[in-house]
Amino acid sequence: MAGLILRNIHKRFGNNTVIPNLNLEIQTGEFVTLLGPSGCGKTTLLRMIAGLEKINSGELYIGGKYMNPVPPQKRPIGMVFQSYALFPHMNVRNNIAFGLKIQKKDRADIFTKLDWVLPLLGLEKYTERLPKQLSGGQRQRVALARALVLDPDVLLLDEPLSNLDAALREKATEELKRIHMKVGKTIIYVTHNQIEAMTMSHRIAVMRNGQVEQYDKPSVLYDSPATYNAACFIGSPVTNTLTGTLKTDGKDAILHSSIGPIRVALGDSPALQKYDGVEVLASIRPQDIRLKTETNSSVANLSTEISVRVEMTETPGDRSLIIARAGKNDATTIRFFVHRSRHVSRGDLQSILIPGNRLHLYDTKTKMNIR
Ligand code: ATP
């Protein structure tokens, strides 16, 4: 049975519809991320699941039970807010135990829960401290502990790492994943940070304008984006985008793009044929482009050679990111990677290879993948 079902969910504030009609199923124990730009409705969706926001129409089930009429405190959920919402005058121990006391659990029960959760989250040394005496990461763990001791079926996490600096954030991401593996709760995580989403989630729901554009495993989102928006939102650095007119004779296809004609691997996609002579959008990941001199001939045969002028290079690790310009008036930016041992300098002219089987094409109006 699915841990959570959202069926035909509709939400509006006054006359402003923020979620027109949303469907989502989450399995028990799954870590699912709602990923999307600011204002796309992630927090609103989380608040409806928590019962903090009314659902205008549609149905919500948790563990098979119809939840729409159930008040927040009776729902089997725990929520961690971006602000953590810790009680400033209570120490760590009392913050964590607060919910258990409200539930009138006996002292022995509360001690057992604290003995379990404090080491789980590495908080044993901080039990007497007030929130203001903790780091951002420690506060986040207290907030998580406070939710976990109530043993909810579903944990809702609303951008819990956004107050942390980059290094702490990376560590906290790893820690959250570890905690999820230990406790096995269903987690719904909200973020606009695609790296966090890709690192932690079993599945990601890519949201835009209150709709789920694609719901799948991170690897599928990366390799086969269903929409132009999903392609642009997932992956680092951002994917290369092009526009062009498609010409196909049914066997072969060429994208006449802003950087020149590019061979498209048709595969067995008859869908492409109806786009003959039509303008389309295209994307190709920087990781899929190679320098011609770095590529063996079997790959080169399936690719199109394009000439680019290097504008900038960045070498953060074992590879250098090359930001280059191509096409008429050098108007199009193309990003790709080379091994750091290659000496590529600003102003160099280089030949790159664009593999036709890694080029994604989208309808300009619907922004849906057309393969
Ligand atoms: P962010 O990443 O910035 O937190 P989000 O994806 O979580 O954004 P929501 O906070 O869910 O987005 O907001 C979705 C839309 O609903 C926005 O346009 C917002 O202005 C609107 N909205 C949210 N809460 C209310 C409210 N209480 N009254 C009116 N409009 C609201």
Boltz pocket constraint, residues with backbone or C-beta under 6 A from the ligand:
constraints:
  - pocket:
      binder: B
      contacts: [[A, 13], [A, 18], [A, 36], [A, 37], [A, 38], [A, 39], [A, 40], [A, 41], [A, 42], [A, 43], [A, 44], [A, 45], [A, 192]]
      max_distance: 6.0
